[in-house]
Amino acid sequence: MAIFKCEKCGATKEGRCKPKKCSQCGGNECLIKQEEKSSGGGCGCGCKAKK
């Protein structure tokens, strides 16, 4: 999973694929990848909790 941030309004969206438009401001092709989240199970904080 990745986190995408809108260059226009700053809203963030988590997903596997880059969204075509921002869910907050409606801007097209303005989302940029900020970071990757680990998909190795758990909650993503580094603990070993299972979903």
C-alpha positions, 0 to 999 in steps of 0.5 A: 500500500502507498500513501498519495498526497494531493499537490493542490489541497494536501489531502492524503489517500491510501491505496495500491494504485494512484487515484486519478483525481483527488477525493477532496478538491476534485483535482485531476492527476495531482496526487503524488506518492508520499511513502510505501506502507509495508504489506507484511501483515500486522497493523503497519506500526512494526508490531507483530499483530495479525489482522 
